[in-house]
Amino acid sequence: MPGYGIAAAGEGRGLLPWSWARERLEKSKNYWVSTTRPDGRPHSVPVWGLWMDDRFIFSSGRESRKVRNLAANPRCVITNENGDEAVIVEGVAVETTDMATLRRYKKLYDPKYNWDLDLAMGPYFVVEPEVVFGFIDNPGEFTQTATRWKFAAA
């Protein structure tokens, strides 16, 4: 992050462990999904979902703007709801119909949201992370805690 005063790799102190990011992604209730329309304009919307197996899973209506955007370009950004302890996931969304995954999703989703999810609805998307950023937005902490994790391309 040129210009932000962030230490170069190996020079920082206070870099965040992956467990810090995972915890915030698991505990978030609302997530922001940002996609790109076919004409290049951005689109961002809050959704309910789960961070499960180091991937983000969510559902949406088949005709929703985000689903139509993902059909044209599966790259997206997922963020947690807390900007003071931000986690930003850049990845690729792939539709899933794997019933074992969806049953696990429902088992965790229903108590989290006090909801009875109908697995016949959907579609369901799994976002495979490529790069994740995290930081604590407190004076003096941002430059010391800004951390990037890279994942192997799916």
Z-matrix of the N, CA and C atoms (Angstrom, degrees):
N
C 1 1.453
C 2 1.524 1 109.10
N 3 1.282 2 117.75 1 78.51
C 4 1.470 3 120.52 2 -179.15
C 5 1.525 4 111.38 3 -55.62
N 6 1.324 5 115.14 4 137.68
C 7 1.450 6 120.55 5 177.13
C 8 1.514 7 115.57 6 89.02
N 9 1.335 8 118.26 7 -7.36
C 10 1.456 9 121.07 8 -179.43
C 11 1.522 10 113.07 9 -98.42
N 12 1.332 11 117.79 10 -4.50
C 13 1.457 12 120.56 11 -179.92
C 14 1.513 13 114.07 12 76.89
N 15 1.309 14 117.24 13 21.36
C 16 1.465 15 121.18 14 -179.12
C 17 1.515 16 109.18 15 -84.62
N 18 1.324 17 115.14 16 136.23
C 19 1.467 18 121.18 17 -178.15
C 20 1.525 19 110.80 18 -63.99
N 21 1.301 20 116.13 19 149.95
C 22 1.461 21 122.05 20 175.88
C 23 1.523 22 109.52 21 -72.21
N 24 1.308 23 116.20 22 163.63
C 25 1.465 24 121.18 23 -179.89
C 26 1.518 25 110.19 24 -51.71
N 27 1.323 26 115.92 25 133.21
C 28 1.457 27 121.47 26 178.34
C 29 1.516 28 113.83 27 83.06
N 30 1.333 29 118.40 28 -6.77
C 31 1.455 30 120.71 29 -178.86
C 32 1.526 31 112.68 30 -107.54
N 33 1.341 32 117.25 31 -13.63
C 34 1.466 33 120.79 32 -175.82
C 35 1.510 34 112.39 33 -79.06
N 36 1.296 35 115.28 34 160.30
C 37 1.470 36 121.54 35 170.66
C 38 1.516 37 105.69 36 -126.95
N 39 1.285 38 117.39 37 147.24
C 40 1.449 39 120.10 38 179.27
C 41 1.518 40 114.47 39 83.38
N 42 1.358 41 117.92 40 14.12
C 43 1.450 42 118.71 41 176.18
C 44 1.521 43 109.01 42 -59.77
N 45 1.307 44 116.11 43 145.87
C 46 1.460 45 121.88 44 -172.87
C 47 1.522 46 111.72 45 -84.58
N 48 1.326 47 117.79 46 140.01
C 49 1.467 48 119.85 47 175.64
C 50 1.529 49 109.71 48 -76.96
N 51 1.329 50 116.41 49 156.04
C 52 1.461 51 120.62 50 178.30
C 53 1.523 52 110.66 51 -57.78
N 54 1.306 53 119.03 52 -33.32
C 55 1.470 54 121.23 53 179.29
C 56 1.529 55 111.46 54 -59.05
N 57 1.338 56 118.06 55 -32.31
C 58 1.470 57 122.13 56 177.56
C 59 1.533 58 109.50 57 -63.10
N 60 1.325 59 116.98 58 -47.91
C 61 1.463 60 121.04 59 179.91
C 62 1.524 61 110.53 60 -65.06
N 63 1.312 62 117.24 61 -46.84
C 64 1.465 63 121.30 62 -179.16
C 65 1.529 64 110.83 63 -57.40
N 66 1.319 65 117.13 64 -44.78
C 67 1.465 66 120.79 65 -179.37
C 68 1.534 67 111.11 66 -59.40
N 69 1.317 68 118.09 67 -43.80
C 70 1.462 69 121.10 68 -179.72
C 71 1.525 70 111.64 69 -68.68
N 72 1.316 71 116.47 70 -36.60
C 73 1.460 72 119.21 71 177.48
C 74 1.523 73 111.53 72 -69.51
N 75 1.318 74 117.68 73 -36.76
C 76 1.463 75 120.51 74 178.91
C 77 1.519 76 111.93 75 -70.20
N 78 1.331 77 117.80 76 -36.84
C 79 1.466 78 121.26 77 -174.54
C 80 1.523 79 114.47 78 -86.19
N 81 1.309 80 118.38 79 -15.92
C 82 1.456 81 120.71 80 -179.45
C 83 1.519 82 109.81 81 -62.36
N 84 1.329 83 116.56 82 140.58
C 85 1.469 84 120.63 83 175.25
C 86 1.518 85 110.03 84 -91.41
N 87 1.310 86 115.84 85 -47.94
C 88 1.459 87 121.69 86 -179.85
C 89 1.518 88 109.30 87 -107.80
N 90 1.314 89 115.00 88 139.20
C 91 1.455 90 122.18 89 179.00
C 92 1.522 91 107.29 90 -124.94
N 93 1.308 92 116.78 91 148.04
C 94 1.458 93 120.98 92 174.05
C 95 1.519 94 108.35 93 -99.23
N 96 1.323 95 116.05 94 129.20
C 97 1.461 96 122.84 95 175.10
C 98 1.523 97 106.79 96 -109.62
N 99 1.321 98 115.84 97 121.30
C 100 1.455 99 121.04 98 178.22
C 101 1.522 100 108.95 99 -114.12
N 102 1.323 101 114.93 100 128.26
C 103 1.457 102 122.37 101 -179.20
C 104 1.528 103 108.35 102 -129.74
N 105 1.310 104 115.41 103 177.96
C 106 1.465 105 120.93 104 179.24
C 107 1.521 106 109.27 105 -122.13
N 108 1.332 107 115.55 106 127.40
C 109 1.459 108 120.33 107 176.18
C 110 1.537 109 109.19 108 -66.24
N 111 1.343 110 117.33 109 158.42
C 112 1.471 111 119.89 110 178.92
C 113 1.528 112 113.72 111 -56.48
N 114 1.351 113 117.54 112 -26.84
C 115 1.468 114 119.02 113 179.01
C 116 1.525 115 112.46 114 -88.36
N 117 1.347 116 117.29 115 6.15
C 118 1.464 117 121.72 116 175.59
C 119 1.516 118 114.92 117 95.54
N 120 1.330 119 118.37 118 -9.27
C 121 1.461 120 120.06 119 179.31
C 122 1.533 121 110.21 120 -73.88
N 123 1.324 122 117.07 121 144.50
C 124 1.466 123 120.05 122 -179.93
C 125 1.526 124 112.15 123 -78.01
N 126 1.308 125 115.06 124 157.37
C 127 1.473 126 122.29 125 175.40
C 128 1.518 127 107.03 126 -143.36
N 129 1.325 128 117.17 127 133.17
C 130 1.458 129 121.71 128 179.68
C 131 1.519 130 109.14 129 -139.13
N 132 1.330 131 115.86 130 137.16
C 133 1.463 132 120.37 131 -176.17
C 134 1.531 133 109.29 132 -151.11
N 135 1.355 134 117.48 133 143.54
C 136 1.467 135 118.59 134 175.88
C 137 1.532 136 110.74 135 -79.33
N 138 1.329 137 115.10 136 144.50
C 139 1.471 138 121.13 137 177.30
C 140 1.528 139 109.31 138 -139.33
N 141 1.321 140 114.99 139 163.01
C 142 1.453 141 121.52 140 166.50
C 143 1.521 142 107.15 141 -92.47
N 144 1.308 143 116.57 142 148.07
C 145 1.454 144 120.35 143 178.78
C 146 1.510 145 110.43 144 -175.84
N 147 1.317 146 115.89 145 -170.73
C 148 1.470 147 121.82 146 -178.31
C 149 1.515 148 110.92 147 -135.08
N 150 1.319 149 114.98 148 143.18
C 151 1.455 150 121.28 149 165.32
C 152 1.518 151 104.45 150 -94.85
N 153 1.336 152 115.98 151 112.63
C 154 1.464 153 121.77 152 -173.27
C 155 1.519 154 107.72 153 -140.46
N 156 1.318 155 117.08 154 127.63
C 157 1.470 156 121.78 155 179.46
C 158 1.527 157 111.84 156 58.13
N 159 1.331 158 116.43 157 39.45
C 160 1.464 159 123.21 158 -179.38
C 161 1.528 160 112.95 159 56.58
N 162 1.325 161 115.06 160 35.30
C 163 1.461 162 122.69 161 174.33
C 164 1.525 163 107.68 162 -142.40
N 165 1.328 164 116.52 163 154.16
C 166 1.461 165 120.59 164 176.94
C 167 1.518 166 108.87 165 -100.31
N 168 1.340 167 116.44 166 133.75
C 169 1.457 168 121.77 167 -179.36
C 170 1.526 169 108.52 168 -125.22
N 171 1.321 170 115.82 169 133.78
C 172 1.461 171 120.64 170 178.07
C 173 1.520 172 109.11 171 -152.24
N 174 1.338 173 115.11 172 167.76
C 175 1.460 174 120.04 173 176.82
C 176 1.518 175 109.07 174 -127.88
N 177 1.316 176 114.27 175 167.36
C 178 1.456 177 120.46 176 -179.57
C 179 1.514 178 108.43 177 -163.89
N 180 1.306 179 115.97 178 166.87
C 181 1.456 180 120.63 179 175.61
C 182 1.521 181 110.83 180 -70.04
N 183 1.306 182 116.33 181 142.18
C 184 1.463 183 122.09 182 -176.96
C 185 1.535 184 112.26 183 -56.55
N 186 1.322 185 118.26 184 -32.78
C 187 1.467 186 121.72 185 -177.49
C 188 1.523 187 113.03 186 -97.63
N 189 1.321 188 117.88 187 7.61
C 190 1.469 189 119.78 188 -179.20
C 191 1.525 190 110.66 189 -67.08
N 192 1.307 191 116.02 190 156.54
C 193 1.468 192 121.74 191 179.42
C 194 1.522 193 110.53 192 -58.17
N 195 1.346 194 118.12 193 -44.40
C 196 1.471 195 119.43 194 -176.53
C 197 1.522 196 111.39 195 -65.09
N 198 1.327 197 118.73 196 -37.84
C 199 1.461 198 120.80 197 178.73
C 200 1.530 199 110.51 198 -67.34
N 201 1.317 200 116.77 199 -42.30
C 202 1.464 201 119.39 200 177.27
C 203 1.527 202 110.54 201 -64.25
N 204 1.344 203 116.72 202 -37.77
C 205 1.469 204 119.68 203 176.82
C 206 1.525 205 110.83 204 -63.67
N 207 1.338 206 116.66 205 -45.16
C 208 1.463 207 120.28 206 -178.50
C 209 1.527 208 112.05 207 -65.45
N 210 1.323 209 117.04 208 -29.65
C 211 1.469 210 120.02 209 176.50
C 212 1.527 211 110.46 210 -64.43
N 213 1.338 212 116.57 211 -34.91
C 214 1.462 213 120.85 212 -179.86
C 215 1.525 214 112.07 213 -84.40
N 216 1.333 215 116.62 214 -32.24
C 217 1.467 216 121.58 215 -177.70
C 218 1.528 217 107.56 216 -153.62
N 219 1.321 218 118.86 217 105.24
C 220 1.463 219 121.40 218 -174.83
C 221 1.532 220 115.05 219 -74.33
N 222 1.329 221 118.09 220 -5.03
C 223 1.465 222 120.28 221 178.53
C 224 1.527 223 108.98 222 -72.46
N 225 1.332 224 115.64 223 137.57
C 226 1.456 225 119.93 224 -177.99
C 227 1.521 226 109.62 225 -153.54
N 228 1.326 227 114.94 226 171.97
C 229 1.455 228 122.63 227 175.78
C 230 1.523 229 107.33 228 -126.09
N 231 1.329 230 115.78 229 134.61
C 232 1.459 231 122.73 230 176.44
C 233 1.520 232 106.92 231 -118.87
N 234 1.324 233 117.30 232 133.12
C 235 1.465 234 120.34 233 175.54
C 236 1.520 235 109.41 234 -129.31
N 237 1.328 236 114.64 235 151.77
C 238 1.451 237 119.71 236 174.45
C 239 1.528 238 108.41 237 -76.57
N 240 1.340 239 116.58 238 175.15
C 241 1.461 240 120.28 239 -174.49
C 242 1.524 241 114.13 240 -85.48
N 243 1.312 242 119.49 241 -9.68
C 244 1.465 243 122.17 242 -172.91
C 245 1.524 244 110.68 243 -106.62
N 246 1.331 245 116.43 244 103.22
C 247 1.452 246 120.51 245 179.51
C 248 1.510 247 114.15 246 -70.10
N 249 1.337 248 117.96 247 -16.78
C 250 1.462 249 120.62 248 177.31
C 251 1.527 250 111.70 249 -76.41
N 252 1.319 251 116.31 250 -24.43
C 253 1.466 252 122.91 251 174.83
C 254 1.531 253 106.07 252 -132.41
N 255 1.314 254 114.28 253 72.28
C 256 1.455 255 121.24 254 -169.32
C 257 1.522 256 112.65 255 -80.12
N 258 1.324 257 114.01 256 140.34
C 259 1.459 258 122.35 257 170.96
C 260 1.529 259 106.41 258 -131.29
N 261 1.321 260 116.15 259 123.60
C 262 1.460 261 122.87 260 -176.29
C 263 1.525 262 107.66 261 -120.21
N 264 1.322 263 115.87 262 118.91
C 265 1.461 264 122.37 263 -177.37
C 266 1.522 265 108.72 264 -107.40
N 267 1.319 266 117.26 265 119.98
C 268 1.459 267 121.51 266 172.32
C 269 1.521 268 106.80 267 -103.04
N 270 1.330 269 116.12 268 127.67
C 271 1.453 270 117.67 269 -177.47
C 272 1.506 271 113.37 270 -163.78
N 273 1.320 272 114.27 271 -164.85
C 274 1.453 273 122.91 272 -177.87
C 275 1.519 274 108.28 273 -123.47
N 276 1.330 275 115.94 274 129.30
C 277 1.463 276 121.74 275 179.72
C 278 1.524 277 109.52 276 -94.79
N 279 1.325 278 114.98 277 131.23
C 280 1.456 279 121.52 278 178.46
C 281 1.522 280 107.47 279 -127.08
N 282 1.324 281 116.58 280 131.69
C 283 1.460 282 120.16 281 178.05
C 284 1.529 283 108.85 282 -67.38
N 285 1.347 284 115.85 283 139.48
C 286 1.455 285 120.19 284 177.95
C 287 1.523 286 110.27 285 -124.94
N 288 1.323 287 115.00 286 143.77
C 289 1.459 288 121.98 287 172.45
C 290 1.528 289 109.65 288 -124.81
N 291 1.332 290 116.32 289 10.88
C 292 1.462 291 121.56 290 -179.01
C 293 1.529 292 109.69 291 -64.97
N 294 1.315 293 116.54 292 110.59
C 295 1.467 294 120.60 293 -173.21
C 296 1.529 295 112.73 294 -66.64
N 297 1.313 296 119.04 295 -32.20
C 298 1.469 297 119.77 296 177.73
C 299 1.530 298 109.51 297 -62.80
N 300 1.321 299 117.10 298 -44.87
C 301 1.464 300 121.23 299 177.86
C 302 1.521 301 110.41 300 -63.85
N 303 1.328 302 117.09 301 -44.75
C 304 1.465 303 120.49 302 -177.62
C 305 1.525 304 112.23 303 -67.61
N 306 1.309 305 118.74 304 -34.58
C 307 1.475 306 120.32 305 176.01
C 308 1.528 307 110.81 306 -66.30
N 309 1.341 308 116.72 307 -41.57
C 310 1.480 309 119.74 308 175.68
C 311 1.522 310 110.34 309 -63.14
N 312 1.324 311 115.78 310 -41.55
C 313 1.463 312 121.63 311 177.92
C 314 1.529 313 109.93 312 -57.14
N 315 1.310 314 117.50 313 -50.83
C 316 1.465 315 122.25 314 -179.64
C 317 1.528 316 111.48 315 -60.58
N 318 1.322 317 116.37 316 -41.31
C 319 1.472 318 120.61 317 -178.76
C 320 1.536 319 111.43 318 -60.69
N 321 1.321 320 117.60 319 -34.71
C 322 1.466 321 122.01 320 178.46
C 323 1.527 322 112.22 321 -88.90
N 324 1.322 323 116.48 322 -34.45
C 325 1.462 324 122.46 323 -176.10
C 326 1.527 325 111.59 324 -68.16
N 327 1.340 326 117.59 325 -46.93
C 328 1.462 327 121.22 326 -174.52
C 329 1.530 328 113.39 327 -56.22
N 330 1.338 329 119.88 328 -50.07
C 331 1.470 330 117.91 329 179.00
C 332 1.534 331 113.17 330 -71.08
N 333 1.323 332 117.10 331 -31.25
C 334 1.464 333 119.91 332 179.61
C 335 1.520 334 111.09 333 -61.81
N 336 1.327 335 116.86 334 -42.32
C 337 1.462 336 121.53 335 -175.69
C 338 1.527 337 113.70 336 -107.32
N 339 1.348 338 116.92 337 4.53
C 340 1.461 339 121.11 338 -177.34
C 341 1.535 340 109.18 339 51.72
N 342 1.324 341 115.18 340 56.33
C 343 1.455 342 122.95 341 -170.80
C 344 1.516 343 109.33 342 -140.55
N 345 1.307 344 117.08 343 153.26
C 346 1.465 345 121.51 344 173.48
C 347 1.524 346 107.76 345 -110.78
N 348 1.312 347 115.32 346 89.06
C 349 1.459 348 121.97 347 -176.28
C 350 1.520 349 110.67 348 -66.93
N 351 1.306 350 116.09 349 131.26
C 352 1.455 351 122.41 350 176.07
C 353 1.532 352 107.68 351 -93.50
N 354 1.326 353 116.67 352 108.91
C 355 1.466 354 120.65 353 -177.15
C 356 1.525 355 112.99 354 -66.26
N 357 1.337 356 117.44 355 -14.12
C 358 1.462 357 119.86 356 176.62
C 359 1.528 358 110.84 357 -72.97
N 360 1.319 359 116.02 358 -19.79
C 361 1.464 360 119.19 359 176.97
C 362 1.524 361 107.94 360 -80.39
N 363 1.258 362 117.21 361 175.39
C 364 1.460 363 119.86 362 -179.90
C 365 1.499 364 108.62 363 149.40
N 366 1.256 365 118.15 364 -162.66
C 367 1.457 366 130.40 365 11.68
C 368 1.523 367 113.08 366 -76.15
N 369 1.333 368 114.67 367 167.55
C 370 1.463 369 123.03 368 177.94
C 371 1.522 370 108.29 369 -113.57
N 372 1.316 371 115.18 370 138.93
C 373 1.458 372 121.25 371 -179.17
C 374 1.514 373 110.88 372 -122.58
N 375 1.323 374 115.43 373 141.29
C 376 1.455 375 123.25 374 172.58
C 377 1.524 376 106.38 375 -111.02
N 378 1.328 377 115.80 376 124.05
C 379 1.456 378 120.35 377 177.80
C 380 1.519 379 108.19 378 -100.17
N 381 1.315 380 114.97 379 114.18
C 382 1.464 381 122.30 380 177.34
C 383 1.526 382 107.65 381 -86.62
N 384 1.334 383 118.52 382 118.75
C 385 1.462 384 119.45 383 -179.37
C 386 1.522 385 112.34 384 -70.46
N 387 1.331 386 114.74 385 144.41
C 388 1.458 387 121.60 386 172.10
C 389 1.527 388 109.40 387 -110.71
N 390 1.330 389 115.76 388 -46.05
C 391 1.465 390 122.59 389 177.14
C 392 1.516 391 107.44 390 -138.25
N 393 1.327 392 116.02 391 137.39
C 394 1.465 393 121.47 392 176.42
C 395 1.518 394 107.65 393 -127.12
N 396 1.323 395 115.48 394 135.80
C 397 1.468 396 122.17 395 176.61
C 398 1.519 397 108.18 396 -115.49
N 399 1.318 398 116.79 397 146.13
C 400 1.453 399 121.12 398 175.31
C 401 1.510 400 110.16 399 -146.70
N 402 1.335 401 116.25 400 149.83
C 403 1.467 402 120.83 401 175.80
C 404 1.513 403 110.13 402 -164.11
N 405 1.313 404 114.68 403 158.65
C 406 1.462 405 122.96 404 173.93
C 407 1.520 406 106.47 405 -103.56
N 408 1.321 407 116.58 406 124.68
C 409 1.462 408 121.72 407 -175.19
C 410 1.530 409 110.34 408 -97.26
N 411 1.303 410 115.15 409 69.64
C 412 1.464 411 122.25 410 172.88
C 413 1.516 412 107.16 411 -123.68
N 414 1.346 413 117.59 412 149.54
C 415 1.473 414 118.69 413 178.29
C 416 1.526 415 111.15 414 -52.28
N 417 1.318 416 115.43 415 127.75
C 418 1.456 417 121.26 416 177.73
C 419 1.512 418 114.80 417 84.42
N 420 1.332 419 118.31 418 -12.12
C 421 1.469 420 120.11 419 -178.33
C 422 1.519 421 113.05 420 -98.21
N 423 1.324 422 117.50 421 -30.29
C 424 1.458 423 120.15 422 -175.35
C 425 1.529 424 111.50 423 -54.74
N 426 1.325 425 116.41 424 -50.46
C 427 1.464 426 118.80 425 -175.95
C 428 1.525 427 112.29 426 -68.88
N 429 1.315 428 117.85 427 -21.39
C 430 1.460 429 120.82 428 -179.48
C 431 1.524 430 112.98 429 -93.09
N 432 1.343 431 116.61 430 -23.09
C 433 1.462 432 118.91 431 -175.28
C 434 1.520 433 114.54 432 -107.02
N 435 1.317 434 118.52 433 -11.39
C 436 1.467 435 120.05 434 -178.76
C 437 1.529 436 108.99 435 -57.74
N 438 1.329 437 115.27 436 120.46
C 439 1.463 438 121.55 437 -172.50
C 440 1.528 439 109.29 438 -133.53
N 441 1.316 440 115.95 439 144.49
C 442 1.462 441 121.71 440 176.70
C 443 1.524 442 108.09 441 -125.15
N 444 1.330 443 115.06 442 132.97
C 445 1.458 444 121.96 443 174.29
C 446 1.524 445 107.70 444 -115.93
N 447 1.333 446 116.89 445 134.66
C 448 1.469 447 121.11 446 177.53
C 449 1.519 448 109.00 447 -109.85
N 450 1.327 449 114.90 448 139.67
C 451 1.455 450 122.06 449 178.66
C 452 1.524 451 108.40 450 -114.98
N 453 1.312 452 116.04 451 152.46
C 454 1.465 453 120.52 452 175.36
C 455 1.518 454 108.21 453 -65.06
N 456 1.313 455 117.05 454 140.57
C 457 1.460 456 121.37 455 178.30
C 458 1.515 457 108.99 456 -61.63
N 459 1.335 458 115.62 457 137.60
C 460 1.467 459 121.33 458 -178.27
C 461 1.516 460 111.35 459 -72.05
